[in-house]
Amino acid sequence: MNTNAFALRHIGPREEDKNLMLQTIGVDSLDQLIYETIPDDIRLKNGLNLEEPMTEHEYLLHIHELSKKNKVYKTYIGLGYHPTILPAVIQRNILENPGWYTAYTPYQAEIAQGRLEALLNFQTMVIDLTGMEIANASLLDESTAAAEAMSLLFAVRDRAQKKTGINKFFVSENILPQTLSLLQTRATPIGIELVIGSEDNFDFSSEFFGAILQYPGKDGQITDIKTFISKANDAQIKVAVAADILSLVKLEAPGKFGADVVVGTTQRFGIPMGYGGPHAAYFATKEAYKRDLPGRIIGITKDTNGNRALRMALQTREQHIKRDKATSNICTAQVLLAVMASMYAVYHGANGLKFIANKVHNKTSTLANALEKLGYKQVNTSFFDTLQVKTKAKKIKKVATEKKVNLYYPDKNTVTISINETTSIRDINYLISVFAEAAKKETIVCSSIESFNNIDESIQRTSDFLTLDVFKTYHSETELMRYIKSLERKDLSLNHSMISLGSCTMKLNAASEMLPLSIYKWANIHPFVPAKQAKGYLTVLKELEDQLTEITGFAATSLQPNSGAQGEFAGLMVIKAYHESRGDHHRNICLIPSSAHGTNPASAVMAGMKVIVTKSTEEGNIDVDDLREKAELYKDNLSCLMVTYPSTHGVYESAIKEITKLIHDNGGQVYMDGANMNAQVGLTNPGNIGADVCHLNLHKTFAIPHGGGGPGVGPICVAKQLVPFLPGNPVIKTGGKKAITAISAAPYGSALACLISYGYIKMLGAEGLTESTKIAILNANYIKQRLEGNFDTLYSGERGRAAHEMIVDCRPFKANGIEVTDIAKRLMDYGFHAPTVSFPVAGTLMIEPTESESKTEIDRFCDAMISIKKEIDSVSKEDNNNVLKNAPHTLEMITANTWDLPYSREAAAFPLDYVKTNKFWPSVRRVDDAYGDRNLVCSCVPIEAYAEA
């Protein structure tokens, strides 16, 4: 056994296991299986051109050496990103803990109560600090959240505004530059006209439906949002406020002034800057707008026994249900980061946050006083943490750079300085010395930090926040460690068992890929530092772009989109820009197969396109005749086709090259959804198939962990003609020569998370990546064969093979009174997370084992499924009191004094022998989604209040 080979550790089945699996499937070799699975005309003729793989030890040495190329200066740039202190108890027990970072999105609520509670804490924290009525469980970044706020306010215009076509949206000139860029990206396609100006000069005209303010402004000045919002409300103009969350500890909540939406980032709550992300944004609004709220909402409901339980609420408004009518294409959150931020609030509590915020403000004020004594003009009259100094920026920059200090220089006569949680009195004195040297004066030394208040009295906070017990109880490390562990035990993650979710690719997130995230010189780089301070990052990101470009067979890659859905949107916007560069502004028709992910039509609508749905055949493939008919019918206005490959039905469609040619012949471009890229790497690729752009889910194929529902990274890879239009950034130059405006806030999106995929590719190399794809296909076909006779596979390829996933049909079991949901809940009793339920076909399970799962684990899963089939066979439609309908079974049920069910406790809790050795107990019984939606509660409330409801 080659103990140096990372592939040996990443790939589950051993050599002897592979042979047994191949025998079960009925093929002589792995190559024969691949031949029978993938159409020959799309197979790559040559292997991937990548460097030889590194061992794990070599890689960790390599990544440490690269980190030394990053220069960590004292950074006071601000603009939405700040150095922070991540409490070690949170770093060790959440960020570095696979029990938290390998969990899936909490669609199966009964085995996700821990994460759901942490997210409910997050929502409560946001609601308290913003003064709003409802909040979601996080968004991708502040700028995306601001764009979603604009879209929400556009959607909830009153009838008269919609009838008269009111479409103007006021943007304060004090907005963060990256947010302005993203607002520009999102406004034009849906018909919103942005008007940028000063709040002081705004006339509150009836031509406007909404406005957005920055609180405090990008330069640190806190404007009178109270008066502005009051006037806007009188004029029927709805207002969004982008607010710094730490400043809200000292500033009155915008909700108290009548704001309609409040957004921002929680990065300041202990999350490393990571060269731009990932960080959890927040989004809070009025309950009246709950049906238009983007992203996920965690709500309180009850389980079968009437006990309090949590789950994701109001899912019918999301894209997987509403598709092109969805409120947003956002299908993920930043759960892991939201959990960390919420724990920061739990650990510090209201008093701790007040101490931190006061410390930041007082140090800022101390610096302001010293600078004024040195003769500098500080122009902010009301500020929290940022000073605006009018001086010759060039002189300051020269000295600051020499002293390894990063400030922000918005123009040649202005310097801004943003103080943060990590700033010490020594740092303040060092900053003073920079300005003293630039002024050629003797420096001023501050021996202590005095108490100041440079915030206008009318907007100082008077309302309480974080008053519930959860924010008052866990302030010692011992207590917080135990609280985190108590929540972790309620969640089933990959460190417990296989999570075989089709389309979600829950593979191993190797420890060696994750370790670099905690390295100081990777975690503490601001996204807007000069390039020469980020040489380590730029080396990694450029190489990762090149690796992904090679793997996809395209010409270039952008890492900026920070989720798969944002990758979809970015790809479509690049296609749109390409058409417009050729004068084809009228090309706005997007063809989408009926089996596509719900995000596809939602993204197309966001990009200003009209969705035309094409049919699927009975075999689950694209109906080529219907596609041809529609492509020719709309050829004058055809923009693109969105296609998933292998198909969402788990099949390599043999007509794919004919399909892509058909679109090109009619003037369109082909967008390929990268959700199923795990079935392509090293064997075929989007460029070879004939696509023009694809997004990749790095949190699927390339090993970034799902984190309980985020972070994700969704880069786009493009053909040569689309390269000029790759997205840019207003602060740091990125993208193509004709770059579209920003897709996410940071130049390279969630750069810190990209280290994981970089390591995955570096350690697997070309051969390991290709072998991973082959074994993913082997594992899927092995499951298909083992389940044969018990579960019918709905779709297969022309030679009877599945791709890397398959759909098993559970609809026949309705004859026994059993629904697919009953099977999903019963799997919990066997220690497994259910496969994907009822997507893309209602009443089915979509199973994807990935290459990381061993034959032993796959056999356990198959044994569980076959055992469940026997249980189904033993019940009738008239019998509702059975082991499936009552699943999952909790420890409370099994240990209760009374047991009046018509089956044994052992059958309920330990249906197979292997369960006894590693039992996972769901913490609640089956949740009542309908009750929770009818009685929507999305924040922590005292138990008494819940009982009264």
C-alpha angles and dihedrals in degrees: 000000000000100000091187095063112101089195088064090058096040098048114070111207118076120224093261089048092053091056092051091048092050089051091052091050091047103241131119098224145006090251090056090053091050090048090053092047108043122052108249095227093065097045116116114249093208134038125251116285099230134134121269111277121264124225116243090254092050091048094052091050089047095050092046090053092048091050088062088066088067113086114211105207125176098274127206099158096120113177091143098316125091139169109258142186112242107201108239091229089061094042094052099038101039115014093042097034119098088202085072106027099047097052122112130233107292098251088131095058098183091068096038104056093122096056091041091055092050089051092048086055088051092052091047091051091051094046091050095048096042098040091228129135102235137019136184129234093262139293133227103270139330095269093050089048090052090051090049089051090054090050092049093051089049091051094049097050111138120259095261093051091050092046093052094042098243104183110154119119121191117221119192113235085228091069117120110269094236090051092052090052092051092046087055090051093051101037104060100054093055096042103258119145113213119213113192120199150112120305088222092062100040112123099201091232120186087239088080126081096182151358139204127213132189114229107222098012123244090263093049100255113135107218127202098268090162093068093039093053092047092053091044092052090052089052094048091248114139118220133215120194124203101207134186103237097215091050089056087071086070102022122072114258112265089226089066088060094051102264115166097209133015121194138171145122129285092207090115090064095084101296117136116242091234093187090295109334169196097288131150116247120202130221123191129173145150119299088238087071097048093116090056096044111121124225128015128329123200114213140180121248137145134260130229091282092050093253121143112271136168132224143151107287136215094010092162089079092059129099096253087064105027098032108180090010092056123126090236142347090241106126099162140046136202094260100160091050092043089052090051093048092048091051089051087058092044091050096047101031123195094303093049092050090048090053092051094045092047091049091052093047095045093050090049090051092047089053091047092054092048093049091051089052087054088055100258121141111233106189105188108106095186119027144153109197108338130081126198112209122191108214141107100301093199093063093049093045092054094054095038092052091049089052092047095247124140117211129164121254109192092173139354093273101042137072123181125198122195116196119208145190093275095053113115131193086256089057090050091053090047090053091049089052090055092057092041091054091047089051091044090236133128110267126248118234119211112206095190143008114251127205114261139168115207095161120107109255094232092065101037113124117260100158122095124242140186092024098149122102095252088067093047103045113057105056099125119073091238092055095045092047090054093045091052090048092049090056094043091056090060093059130078109219137166090273087070106041147330117300103204099187113162114231090012103080101208098192132158115298096205119221091230089058091050102044097078091063089076095050109115097226092053096044100047107053118115112226092233100052117123112277094247089064091055101047092128092054094044091051092052095042094048091049092047090051089051092047092051091044089054093046093050096042093235137124105247145358137216117204094191103101107090099201138028092253091052088050089055091050092046092051092051093047090052089051089048091051091049093053092046091051086060093049092256097129090145095064101106107132115115117190114209126180115238091242095058126122113272090242090066097068091037091054092047092054090049088053090055095254131138113236120225114185119217125206130253125220124240087262090060096251128126110277097240094193092054091045091050091049093052095041090054093042092054098030094122091056102026112134104170153322120241110211134170118216126228084028123260085254091065097254134122100230109220092208094061096111090049088051095051092046090051091056093046091048089057096050100262136121126232120237114194120203107225097208091111098041089121086078093053111043111120095355103065136340143206093257091054091048091054103256121144100206137008136179120221126213101222086185088063117030097020101048105250102147120247091234093208092302105342169051098082132169121206111183121179125228118199143192120248097270092056098047095093091060101054110134123275137199128231096225105035119034112243137142134041132329090263095034120182115231120274125307094187135014100254124062092239099024114224095002097167091059090050088071088072095058091042089057093045092056095040093054099041098042123187096307095046093048092050092046089051090057092048093049092047087057091044093051093048094049091046090056090046090054095044092051093047111123092026103053126022117226106229099209134021136172123262091275094045097260131130123225115228091309139028140200117233118200117236097168095096089065090070084085086069091044093254123134127198088252090061090056091048092052093044091054087065089065087056091052098256136119110232120254116247108306123223096343127155089353123035114243096025141103120226110208126198116169099181125213094276096071119095125227088249093057093043090051090052089053093047091047088053093050093047091048090051089051089056089051090051091051090054097057134069136215090252092054110082096159098078140122093264098046091048095048135155101051117204130210088248090059095046094049096042117123091238127054115179100160119121093242133055128271088240092055089050100047107019106031093157130030095244090062090066093063096054111015119183113200120209106226096218136028122246110317125233105231095178093054091051093050092048091049101036114195115165104171137056111277131179112272090243091059091050092049091052090051 
